[in-house]
């Protein structure tokens, strides 16, 4: 009998302890009237601290016991001072109309990873809201009215709907978001986006449609005249038509099924600095001969063609893009370059060649005397032994090897070529340096 009583006392004690810990509310003074409040029920707490100005409050709703968030569910005595609203470890199946409307001056709301399955017009009246994160929830449908915060045009700058279960968006979905700059839609199940979806997004500069199972891009992007970066990677696209988007600076279409690209069209892209066609099915890189080219896109500095089936690269490509700094051709089937392939190249600094047996002629080595040529092929015994089919000794000046390309803490040793073989030690150094520094420098 005593043992049973003792056991029940332990259970009651643990329950009370757990409940007490879960309901703790904390206020952190970050200085200069900045406060961070972390609580499951912020109505139970108040901020009574002397301030010369209105306090700036970050509110974190943590482990809230509610599953159905009703109107003004988290009323506090400091509503008007909350600038940032975030959540942690919540399980909110349903977020209803006016759920957060009491936070009139909030600028940033993060409801990510809150297990939300449905959401109503929870943000009505939030005229100051400029960033909204609803990523990594369980949303299948979102009514367009959710983003109509006021009767005026929304000032929302960033909207993150990534990694939900969205399969369909109504054509007026973004109707009120005239000021939107960043839109994250990746990781959903969207199979179709119509011509009308983006017509209201006159100021959008970043669009992410990665990992969305898209097989076709049946959308007109002509209205996105300010778009500078688009991510279409990790889909099932066989072709892309982005040639209306002359404002683009970065394009990522890697990890698709693209077999052919008309690179001549890119000559009109005056600001293009980076393209990634890695992990596709490209066979040839072709473009018009220099006699036919009237405009040249100079800014492009980083080009990735790795992991394709490329067997030929035309010199006309470098006529259009003569200012490439980094070119990745690794993991292709190209075995040699034509002697004049790089004759128009002006500033190529790093060339990652297709494999360790590619032939590099004396003419090319002479043209690329200031280019850092390497092979990053891995898991190839011949490559790891250092075989490299070059036709003459590669020489680099001490000046070039000192931090010019990779900004290294110490200079890379000079190439030592004996009977056409590079030392395996050098190849290992190259792999290490590039993995550490290339992305840092060219992004």
ZAVO-33567 format. One record per residue (C-alpha): x, y, z; residue in one letter. Coordinates in nm, 3 decimals, decimal comma, always signed. Layout:
<atoms>
u X | v Y | w Z | resn A;
...
</atoms>
This chain:
<atoms>
u +0,000 | v +0,000 | w +0,000 | resn X;
u +0,280 | v +0,240 | w +0,093 | resn X;
u +0,461 | v +0,159 | w -0,233 | resn X;
u +0,150 | v +0,244 | w -0,436 | resn X;
u +0,107 | v +0,575 | w -0,253 | resn X;
u +0,475 | v +0,652 | w -0,306 | resn X;
u +0,444 | v +0,573 | w -0,680 | resn X;
u +0,142 | v +0,800 | w -0,717 | resn X;
u +0,323 | v +1,082 | w -0,538 | resn X;
u +0,613 | v +1,053 | w -0,784 | resn X;
u +0,374 | v +1,062 | w -1,082 | resn X;
u +0,192 | v +1,369 | w -0,945 | resn X;
u +0,524 | v +1,540 | w -0,873 | resn X;
u +0,654 | v +1,477 | w -1,226 | resn X;
u +0,327 | v +1,603 | w -1,379 | resn X;
u +0,334 | v +1,922 | w -1,174 | resn X;
u +0,703 | v +1,976 | w -1,255 | resn X;
u +0,645 | v +1,925 | w -1,626 | resn X;
u +0,345 | v +2,159 | w -1,626 | resn X;
u +0,540 | v +2,425 | w -1,439 | resn X;
u +0,837 | v +2,405 | w -1,676 | resn X;
u +0,615 | v +2,411 | w -1,984 | resn X;
u +0,434 | v +2,723 | w -1,868 | resn X;
u +0,741 | v +2,928 | w -1,782 | resn X;
u +0,751 | v +3,278 | w -1,927 | resn X;
u +1,073 | v +3,470 | w -1,958 | resn X;
u +1,160 | v +3,830 | w -2,040 | resn X;
u +1,509 | v +3,905 | w -2,166 | resn X;
u +1,629 | v +4,263 | w -2,160 | resn X;
u +1,840 | v +4,312 | w -2,474 | resn X;
u +1,924 | v +4,672 | w -2,386 | resn X;
u +1,805 | v +5,007 | w -2,520 | resn X;
u +1,438 | v +4,916 | w -2,464 | resn X;
u +1,462 | v +4,594 | w -2,669 | resn X;
u +1,298 | v +4,291 | w -2,508 | resn X;
u +1,250 | v +3,926 | w -2,601 | resn X;
u +0,948 | v +3,754 | w -2,446 | resn X;
u +0,929 | v +3,373 | w -2,458 | resn X;
u +0,602 | v +3,227 | w -2,332 | resn X;
u +0,326 | v +2,974 | w -2,397 | resn X;
u +0,057 | v +3,222 | w -2,287 | resn X;
u +0,186 | v +3,580 | w -2,314 | resn X;
u -0,135 | v +3,719 | w -2,160 | resn X;
u +0,006 | v +3,618 | w -1,822 | resn X;
u +0,304 | v +3,850 | w -1,849 | resn X;
u +0,360 | v +4,224 | w -1,860 | resn X;
u +0,655 | v +4,449 | w -1,936 | resn X;
u +0,697 | v +4,710 | w -1,666 | resn X;
u +1,039 | v +4,849 | w -1,745 | resn X;
u +1,132 | v +5,219 | w -1,768 | resn X;
u +1,193 | v +5,329 | w -2,129 | resn X;
u +1,262 | v +5,665 | w -2,292 | resn X;
u +1,096 | v +5,540 | w -2,613 | resn X;
u +0,839 | v +5,277 | w -2,706 | resn X;
u +0,987 | v +4,933 | w -2,637 | resn X;
u +1,076 | v +4,701 | w -2,925 | resn X;
u +0,943 | v +4,355 | w -2,839 | resn X;
u +1,018 | v +4,018 | w -2,995 | resn X;
u +0,748 | v +3,773 | w -2,889 | resn X;
u +0,812 | v +3,398 | w -2,910 | resn X;
u +0,504 | v +3,182 | w -2,848 | resn X;
u +0,653 | v +2,857 | w -2,726 | resn X;
u +0,470 | v +2,526 | w -2,662 | resn X;
u +0,126 | v +2,678 | w -2,661 | resn X;
u -0,138 | v +2,430 | w -2,536 | resn X;
u -0,398 | v +2,542 | w -2,793 | resn X;
u -0,455 | v +2,359 | w -3,124 | resn X;
u -0,719 | v +2,592 | w -3,262 | resn X;
u -0,593 | v +2,950 | w -3,268 | resn X;
u -0,898 | v +3,176 | w -3,243 | resn X;
u -0,933 | v +3,554 | w -3,289 | resn X;
u -0,692 | v +3,752 | w -3,073 | resn X;
u -0,595 | v +3,431 | w -2,893 | resn X;
u -0,272 | v +3,583 | w -2,762 | resn X;
u -0,380 | v +3,921 | w -2,632 | resn X;
u -0,114 | v +4,089 | w -2,422 | resn X;
u -0,065 | v +4,415 | w -2,238 | resn X;
u +0,216 | v +4,501 | w -2,485 | resn X;
u +0,045 | v +4,416 | w -2,819 | resn X;
u +0,128 | v +4,747 | w -2,983 | resn X;
u +0,501 | v +4,708 | w -2,908 | resn X;
u +0,546 | v +4,365 | w -3,069 | resn X;
u +0,760 | v +4,406 | w -3,382 | resn X;
u +0,861 | v +4,041 | w -3,433 | resn X;
u +0,630 | v +3,745 | w -3,371 | resn X;
u +0,772 | v +3,393 | w -3,382 | resn X;
u +0,667 | v +3,046 | w -3,274 | resn X;
u +0,840 | v +2,735 | w -3,144 | resn X;
u +0,717 | v +2,382 | w -3,074 | resn X;
u +0,350 | v +2,446 | w -3,139 | resn X;
u +0,085 | v +2,218 | w -3,285 | resn X;
u -0,172 | v +2,446 | w -3,443 | resn X;
u -0,410 | v +2,259 | w -3,670 | resn X;
u -0,625 | v +2,559 | w -3,747 | resn X;
u -0,551 | v +2,933 | w -3,742 | resn X;
u -0,873 | v +3,135 | w -3,766 | resn X;
u -0,960 | v +3,488 | w -3,884 | resn X;
u -0,813 | v +3,774 | w -3,675 | resn X;
u -0,584 | v +3,531 | w -3,488 | resn X;
u -0,298 | v +3,783 | w -3,480 | resn X;
u -0,482 | v +4,105 | w -3,562 | resn X;
u -0,414 | v +4,249 | w -3,219 | resn X;
u -0,046 | v +4,296 | w -3,305 | resn X;
u -0,106 | v +4,610 | w -3,511 | resn X;
u +0,260 | v +4,712 | w -3,548 | resn X;
u +0,422 | v +4,373 | w -3,609 | resn X;
u +0,663 | v +4,374 | w -3,904 | resn X;
u +0,781 | v +4,012 | w -3,913 | resn X;
u +0,580 | v +3,696 | w -3,843 | resn X;
u +0,730 | v +3,347 | w -3,847 | resn X;
u +0,478 | v +3,062 | w -3,811 | resn X;
u +0,699 | v +2,797 | w -3,970 | resn X;
u +0,694 | v +2,438 | w -3,847 | resn X;
u +0,372 | v +2,487 | w -3,650 | resn X;
u +0,180 | v +2,195 | w -3,807 | resn X;
u -0,082 | v +2,431 | w -3,950 | resn X;
u -0,333 | v +2,255 | w -4,175 | resn X;
u -0,570 | v +2,543 | w -4,244 | resn X;
u -0,541 | v +2,918 | w -4,210 | resn X;
u -0,799 | v +3,194 | w -4,236 | resn X;
u -0,757 | v +3,570 | w -4,260 | resn X;
u -0,542 | v +3,570 | w -3,950 | resn X;
u -0,352 | v +3,891 | w -4,034 | resn X;
u -0,633 | v +4,139 | w -4,099 | resn X;
u -0,534 | v +4,492 | w -4,002 | resn X;
u -0,158 | v +4,430 | w -3,999 | resn X;
u -0,065 | v +4,718 | w -4,224 | resn X;
u +0,301 | v +4,720 | w -4,113 | resn X;
u +0,371 | v +4,353 | w -4,191 | resn X;
u +0,655 | v +4,316 | w -4,441 | resn X;
u +0,773 | v +3,954 | w -4,390 | resn X;
u +0,558 | v +3,642 | w -4,346 | resn X;
u +0,696 | v +3,290 | w -4,307 | resn X;
u +0,446 | v +3,003 | w -4,330 | resn X;
u +0,699 | v +2,742 | w -4,446 | resn X;
u +0,713 | v +2,378 | w -4,341 | resn X;
u +0,350 | v +2,341 | w -4,238 | resn X;
u +0,078 | v +2,111 | w -4,371 | resn X;
u -0,113 | v +2,361 | w -4,582 | resn X;
u -0,287 | v +2,217 | w -4,888 | resn X;
u -0,505 | v +2,516 | w -4,975 | resn X;
u -0,469 | v +2,886 | w -4,897 | resn X;
u -0,744 | v +3,131 | w -4,977 | resn X;
u -0,615 | v +3,447 | w -5,152 | resn X;
u -0,790 | v +3,661 | w -4,889 | resn X;
u -0,532 | v +3,548 | w -4,635 | resn X;
u -0,289 | v +3,802 | w -4,780 | resn X;
u -0,529 | v +4,093 | w -4,792 | resn X;
u -0,427 | v +4,256 | w -4,467 | resn X;
u -0,586 | v +4,596 | w -4,532 | resn X;
u -0,790 | v +4,767 | w -4,802 | resn X;
u -0,471 | v +4,932 | w -4,928 | resn X;
u -0,196 | v +4,758 | w -5,118 | resn X;
u +0,003 | v +4,528 | w -4,892 | resn X;
u +0,356 | v +4,634 | w -4,800 | resn X;
u +0,461 | v +4,267 | w -4,769 | resn X;
u +0,820 | v +4,233 | w -4,888 | resn X;
u +0,886 | v +3,861 | w -4,829 | resn X;
u +0,648 | v +3,563 | w -4,844 | resn X;
u +0,768 | v +3,210 | w -4,767 | resn X;
u +0,523 | v +2,927 | w -4,845 | resn X;
u +0,791 | v +2,665 | w -4,905 | resn X;
u +0,763 | v +2,300 | w -4,811 | resn X;
u +0,389 | v +2,279 | w -4,761 | resn X;
u +0,144 | v +2,053 | w -4,945 | resn X;
u +0,015 | v +2,309 | w -5,194 | resn X;
u -0,103 | v +2,161 | w -5,523 | resn X;
u -0,298 | v +2,453 | w -5,663 | resn X;
u -0,301 | v +2,832 | w -5,643 | resn X;
u -0,588 | v +3,047 | w -5,759 | resn X;
u -0,502 | v +3,296 | w -6,030 | resn X;
u -0,573 | v +3,593 | w -5,802 | resn X;
u -0,359 | v +3,442 | w -5,525 | resn X;
u -0,106 | v +3,728 | w -5,527 | resn X;
u -0,349 | v +4,002 | w -5,627 | resn X;
u -0,281 | v +4,238 | w -5,338 | resn X;
u +0,096 | v +4,181 | w -5,310 | resn X;
u +0,220 | v +4,463 | w -5,531 | resn X;
u +0,527 | v +4,529 | w -5,317 | resn X;
u +0,643 | v +4,167 | w -5,284 | resn X;
u +1,016 | v +4,122 | w -5,357 | resn X;
u +1,095 | v +3,767 | w -5,238 | resn X;
u +0,867 | v +3,468 | w -5,305 | resn X;
u +0,951 | v +3,115 | w -5,187 | resn X;
u +0,729 | v +2,838 | w -5,327 | resn X;
u +0,979 | v +2,551 | w -5,335 | resn X;
u +0,905 | v +2,208 | w -5,198 | resn X;
u +0,532 | v +2,203 | w -5,272 | resn X;
u +0,337 | v +1,982 | w -5,511 | resn X;
u +0,251 | v +2,245 | w -5,768 | resn X;
u +0,218 | v +2,090 | w -6,111 | resn X;
u +0,078 | v +2,394 | w -6,289 | resn X;
u +0,110 | v +2,769 | w -6,270 | resn X;
u -0,107 | v +2,968 | w -6,510 | resn X;
u -0,037 | v +3,284 | w -6,707 | resn X;
u -0,215 | v +3,510 | w -6,458 | resn X;
u -0,044 | v +3,411 | w -6,136 | resn X;
u +0,240 | v +3,663 | w -6,140 | resn X;
u +0,088 | v +3,957 | w -6,324 | resn X;
u +0,046 | v +4,162 | w -6,005 | resn X;
u +0,403 | v +4,109 | w -5,880 | resn X;
u +0,555 | v +4,415 | w -6,044 | resn X;
u +0,844 | v +4,443 | w -5,797 | resn X;
u +0,943 | v +4,078 | w -5,751 | resn X;
u +1,319 | v +4,023 | w -5,773 | resn X;
u +1,354 | v +3,665 | w -5,638 | resn X;
u +1,143 | v +3,359 | w -5,722 | resn X;
u +1,211 | v +3,007 | w -5,593 | resn X;
u +1,021 | v +2,718 | w -5,757 | resn X;
u +1,277 | v +2,452 | w -5,670 | resn X;
u +1,175 | v +2,098 | w -5,583 | resn X;
u +0,813 | v +2,142 | w -5,695 | resn X;
u +0,771 | v +1,845 | w -5,932 | resn X;
u +0,718 | v +2,082 | w -6,226 | resn X;
u +0,731 | v +1,908 | w -6,563 | resn X;
u +0,638 | v +2,215 | w -6,768 | resn X;
u +0,667 | v +2,584 | w -6,708 | resn X;
u +0,339 | v +2,697 | w -6,862 | resn X;
u +0,359 | v +3,047 | w -6,730 | resn X;
u +0,424 | v +3,385 | w -6,878 | resn X;
u +0,689 | v +3,570 | w -6,681 | resn X;
u +0,683 | v +3,882 | w -6,896 | resn X;
u +0,529 | v +4,085 | w -6,617 | resn X;
u +0,824 | v +4,011 | w -6,385 | resn X;
u +1,034 | v +4,290 | w -6,530 | resn X;
u +1,237 | v +4,335 | w -6,210 | resn X;
u +1,318 | v +3,966 | w -6,148 | resn X;
u +1,692 | v +3,921 | w -6,092 | resn X;
u +1,713 | v +3,562 | w -5,963 | resn X;
u +1,510 | v +3,248 | w -6,035 | resn X;
u +1,557 | v +2,896 | w -5,898 | resn X;
u +1,394 | v +2,615 | w -6,100 | resn X;
u +1,629 | v +2,341 | w -5,985 | resn X;
u +1,525 | v +1,988 | w -5,887 | resn X;
u +1,216 | v +1,963 | w -6,108 | resn X;
u +1,132 | v +1,753 | w -6,414 | resn X;
u +1,167 | v +2,027 | w -6,673 | resn X;
u +1,274 | v +1,932 | w -7,025 | resn X;
u +1,296 | v +2,289 | w -7,149 | resn X;
u +1,282 | v +2,640 | w -7,011 | resn X;
u +1,194 | v +2,969 | w -7,173 | resn X;
u +1,324 | v +3,258 | w -6,969 | resn X;
u +1,420 | v +3,486 | w -7,253 | resn X;
u +1,160 | v +3,748 | w -7,168 | resn X;
u +1,333 | v +3,809 | w -6,836 | resn X;
u +1,613 | v +4,037 | w -6,949 | resn X;
u +1,667 | v +4,162 | w -6,593 | resn X;
u +1,791 | v +3,823 | w -6,467 | resn X;
u +2,128 | v +3,806 | w -6,295 | resn X;
u +2,125 | v +3,445 | w -6,173 | resn X;
u +1,953 | v +3,136 | w -6,317 | resn X;
u +1,951 | v +2,791 | w -6,155 | resn X;
u +1,793 | v +2,510 | w -6,359 | resn X;
u +2,015 | v +2,231 | w -6,232 | resn X;
u +1,883 | v +1,882 | w -6,163 | resn X;
u +1,626 | v +1,872 | w -6,445 | resn X;
u +1,596 | v +1,684 | w -6,776 | resn X;
u +1,702 | v +1,961 | w -7,015 | resn X;
u +1,868 | v +1,835 | w -7,335 | resn X;
u +1,906 | v +2,151 | w -7,541 | resn X;
u +1,944 | v +2,524 | w -7,476 | resn X;
u +1,959 | v +2,808 | w -7,727 | resn X;
u +2,241 | v +3,007 | w -7,572 | resn X;
u +2,224 | v +3,273 | w -7,845 | resn X;
u +1,915 | v +3,407 | w -7,671 | resn X;
u +2,118 | v +3,491 | w -7,360 | resn X;
u +2,318 | v +3,759 | w -7,541 | resn X;
u +2,038 | v +4,006 | w -7,458 | resn X;
u +2,086 | v +3,951 | w -7,083 | resn X;
u +2,293 | v +4,255 | w -6,995 | resn X;
u +2,327 | v +4,175 | w -6,622 | resn X;
u +2,355 | v +3,795 | w -6,619 | resn X;
u +2,634 | v +3,688 | w -6,383 | resn X;
u +2,561 | v +3,322 | w -6,302 | resn X;
u +2,393 | v +3,025 | w -6,470 | resn X;
u +2,371 | v +2,669 | w -6,341 | resn X;
u +2,277 | v +2,391 | w -6,586 | resn X;
u +2,442 | v +2,115 | w -6,382 | resn X;
u +2,283 | v +1,769 | w -6,360 | resn X;
u +2,084 | v +1,782 | w -6,684 | resn X;
u +2,112 | v +1,599 | w -7,019 | resn X;
u +2,292 | v +1,857 | w -7,229 | resn X;
u +2,496 | v +1,711 | w -7,515 | resn X;
u +2,639 | v +2,015 | w -7,692 | resn X;
u +2,707 | v +2,374 | w -7,595 | resn X;
u +2,650 | v +2,568 | w -7,915 | resn X;
u +2,606 | v +2,930 | w -8,011 | resn X;
u +2,641 | v +3,148 | w -8,318 | resn X;
u +2,982 | v +3,222 | w -8,458 | resn X;
u +3,134 | v +3,556 | w -8,363 | resn X;
u +3,055 | v +3,702 | w -8,706 | resn X;
u +2,684 | v +3,672 | w -8,631 | resn X;
u +2,691 | v +3,812 | w -8,283 | resn X;
u +2,608 | v +4,178 | w -8,240 | resn X;
u +2,568 | v +4,197 | w -7,864 | resn X;
u +2,788 | v +4,044 | w -7,599 | resn X;
u +2,685 | v +3,963 | w -7,241 | resn X;
u +2,998 | v +4,057 | w -7,051 | resn X;
u +2,906 | v +4,030 | w -6,683 | resn X;
u +2,854 | v +3,649 | w -6,673 | resn X;
u +3,124 | v +3,518 | w -6,439 | resn X;
u +3,015 | v +3,175 | w -6,317 | resn X;
u +2,890 | v +2,891 | w -6,541 | resn X;
u +2,814 | v +2,537 | w -6,427 | resn X;
u +2,768 | v +2,258 | w -6,683 | resn X;
u +2,879 | v +1,973 | w -6,459 | resn X;
u +2,716 | v +1,629 | w -6,469 | resn X;
u +2,575 | v +1,639 | w -6,822 | resn X;
u +2,656 | v +1,445 | w -7,142 | resn X;
u +2,848 | v +1,724 | w -7,312 | resn X;
u +3,080 | v +1,610 | w -7,589 | resn X;
u +3,137 | v +1,944 | w -7,762 | resn X;
u +3,158 | v +2,308 | w -7,664 | resn X;
u +3,153 | v +2,567 | w -7,941 | resn X;
u +3,377 | v +2,874 | w -7,947 | resn X;
u +3,071 | v +3,084 | w -8,025 | resn X;
u +2,959 | v +3,034 | w -7,666 | resn X;
u +3,266 | v +3,225 | w -7,548 | resn X;
u +3,202 | v +3,494 | w -7,805 | resn X;
u +2,877 | v +3,571 | w -7,627 | resn X;
u +3,018 | v +3,513 | w -7,279 | resn X;
u +3,376 | v +3,630 | w -7,310 | resn X;
u +3,412 | v +3,740 | w -6,947 | resn X;
u +3,348 | v +3,408 | w -6,772 | resn X;
u +3,566 | v +3,368 | w -6,462 | resn X;
u +3,466 | v +3,020 | w -6,351 | resn X;
u +3,364 | v +2,736 | w -6,586 | resn X;
u +3,272 | v +2,394 | w -6,453 | resn X;
u +3,265 | v +2,116 | w -6,717 | resn X;
u +3,333 | v +1,830 | w -6,478 | resn X;
u +3,165 | v +1,491 | w -6,519 | resn X;
u +3,097 | v +1,512 | w -6,892 | resn X;
u +3,218 | v +1,305 | w -7,188 | resn X;
u +3,415 | v +1,576 | w -7,367 | resn X;
u +3,767 | v +1,447 | w -7,438 | resn X;
u +3,924 | v +1,740 | w -7,620 | resn X;
u +3,879 | v +2,106 | w -7,702 | resn X;
u +3,916 | v +2,255 | w -8,046 | resn X;
u +4,231 | v +2,470 | w -8,063 | resn X;
u +4,040 | v +2,798 | w -8,092 | resn X;
u +3,769 | v +2,716 | w -7,838 | resn X;
u +3,887 | v +2,976 | w -7,587 | resn X;
u +4,025 | v +3,237 | w -7,822 | resn X;
u +3,761 | v +3,493 | w -7,717 | resn X;
u +3,798 | v +3,428 | w -7,346 | resn X;
u +3,933 | v +3,729 | w -7,160 | resn X;
u +3,936 | v +3,661 | w -6,785 | resn X;
u +3,877 | v +3,286 | w -6,733 | resn X;
u +4,038 | v +3,214 | w -6,399 | resn X;
u +3,919 | v +2,864 | w -6,310 | resn X;
u +3,843 | v +2,580 | w -6,553 | resn X;
u +3,720 | v +2,251 | w -6,412 | resn X;
u +3,777 | v +2,003 | w -6,696 | resn X;
u +3,549 | v +1,705 | w -6,773 | resn X;
u +3,781 | v +1,425 | w -6,666 | resn X;
u +4,144 | v +1,349 | w -6,598 | resn X;
u +4,208 | v +1,229 | w -6,954 | resn X;
u +4,092 | v +1,536 | w -7,143 | resn X;
u +4,343 | v +1,655 | w -7,400 | resn X;
u +4,459 | v +2,013 | w -7,360 | resn X;
u +4,659 | v +2,133 | w -7,659 | resn X;
u +4,955 | v +2,367 | w -7,654 | resn X;
u +4,744 | v +2,632 | w -7,826 | resn X;
u +4,484 | v +2,620 | w -7,550 | resn X;
u +4,745 | v +2,625 | w -7,276 | resn X;
u +4,894 | v +2,930 | w -7,441 | resn X;
u +4,553 | v +3,098 | w -7,461 | resn X;
u +4,476 | v +3,014 | w -7,100 | resn X;
u +4,818 | v +3,090 | w -6,955 | resn X;
u +4,658 | v +3,265 | w -6,655 | resn X;
u +4,382 | v +3,010 | w -6,602 | resn X;
u +4,381 | v +2,765 | w -6,313 | resn X;
u +4,300 | v +2,429 | w -6,482 | resn X;
u +4,206 | v +2,134 | w -6,265 | resn X;
u +4,001 | v +1,817 | w -6,250 | resn X;
u +3,774 | v +1,751 | w -5,952 | resn X;
u +3,680 | v +1,397 | w -6,056 | resn X;
u +3,649 | v +1,177 | w -5,752 | resn X;
u +3,653 | v +0,802 | w -5,699 | resn X;
u +3,864 | v +0,747 | w -6,008 | resn X;
u +4,186 | v +0,560 | w -5,933 | resn X;
u +4,365 | v +0,685 | w -6,243 | resn X;
u +4,281 | v +1,043 | w -6,155 | resn X;
u +4,385 | v +1,000 | w -5,796 | resn X;
u +4,721 | v +0,870 | w -5,916 | resn X;
u +4,760 | v +1,196 | w -6,097 | resn X;
u +4,725 | v +1,106 | w -6,464 | resn X;
u +4,658 | v +1,410 | w -6,675 | resn X;
u +4,685 | v +1,405 | w -7,050 | resn X;
u +4,863 | v +1,731 | w -7,123 | resn X;
u +5,090 | v +1,777 | w -7,418 | resn X;
u +5,346 | v +2,002 | w -7,264 | resn X;
u +5,472 | v +2,113 | w -6,928 | resn X;
u +5,237 | v +2,347 | w -6,744 | resn X;
u +5,405 | v +2,650 | w -6,598 | resn X;
u +5,259 | v +2,909 | w -6,369 | resn X;
u +5,432 | v +3,213 | w -6,232 | resn X;
u +5,487 | v +3,263 | w -5,863 | resn X;
u +5,276 | v +3,577 | w -5,890 | resn X;
u +4,975 | v +3,389 | w -6,023 | resn X;
u +4,999 | v +3,112 | w -5,765 | resn X;
u +4,995 | v +3,356 | w -5,474 | resn X;
u +4,634 | v +3,398 | w -5,365 | resn X;
u +4,524 | v +3,549 | w -5,696 | resn X;
u +4,229 | v +3,318 | w -5,748 | resn X;
u +4,140 | v +3,149 | w -5,425 | resn X;
u +4,254 | v +3,401 | w -5,168 | resn X;
u +4,437 | v +3,125 | w -4,981 | resn X;
u +4,628 | v +3,168 | w -4,660 | resn X;
u +4,932 | v +3,010 | w -4,825 | resn X;
u +5,027 | v +2,981 | w -5,193 | resn X;
u +4,956 | v +2,658 | w -5,380 | resn X;
u +5,278 | v +2,477 | w -5,487 | resn X;
u +5,371 | v +2,506 | w -5,852 | resn X;
u +5,262 | v +2,235 | w -6,092 | resn X;
u +5,515 | v +1,959 | w -6,138 | resn X;
u +5,451 | v +1,761 | w -6,455 | resn X;
u +5,662 | v +1,460 | w -6,537 | resn X;
u +5,581 | v +1,268 | w -6,854 | resn X;
u +5,232 | v +1,413 | w -6,861 | resn X;
u +5,141 | v +1,328 | w -6,500 | resn X;
u +5,042 | v +1,560 | w -6,220 | resn X;
u +5,132 | v +1,460 | w -5,867 | resn X;
u +4,843 | v +1,316 | w -5,669 | resn X;
u +4,937 | v +1,540 | w -5,377 | resn X;
u +4,865 | v +1,846 | w -5,586 | resn X;
u +4,533 | v +1,710 | w -5,707 | resn X;
u +4,427 | v +1,649 | w -5,348 | resn X;
u +4,528 | v +2,004 | w -5,255 | resn X;
u +4,323 | v +2,143 | w -5,543 | resn X;
u +4,014 | v +1,950 | w -5,438 | resn X;
u +4,051 | v +2,073 | w -5,081 | resn X;
u +4,111 | v +2,437 | w -5,170 | resn X;
u +3,822 | v +2,451 | w -5,414 | resn X;
u +3,575 | v +2,292 | w -5,176 | resn X;
u +3,670 | v +2,550 | w -4,915 | resn X;
u +3,701 | v +2,869 | w -5,115 | resn X;
u +3,542 | v +2,872 | w -5,461 | resn X;
u +3,180 | v +2,913 | w -5,348 | resn X;
u +3,283 | v +3,184 | w -5,103 | resn X;
u +3,458 | v +3,388 | w -5,369 | resn X;
u +3,222 | v +3,353 | w -5,663 | resn X;
u +2,886 | v +3,389 | w -5,486 | resn X;
</atoms>
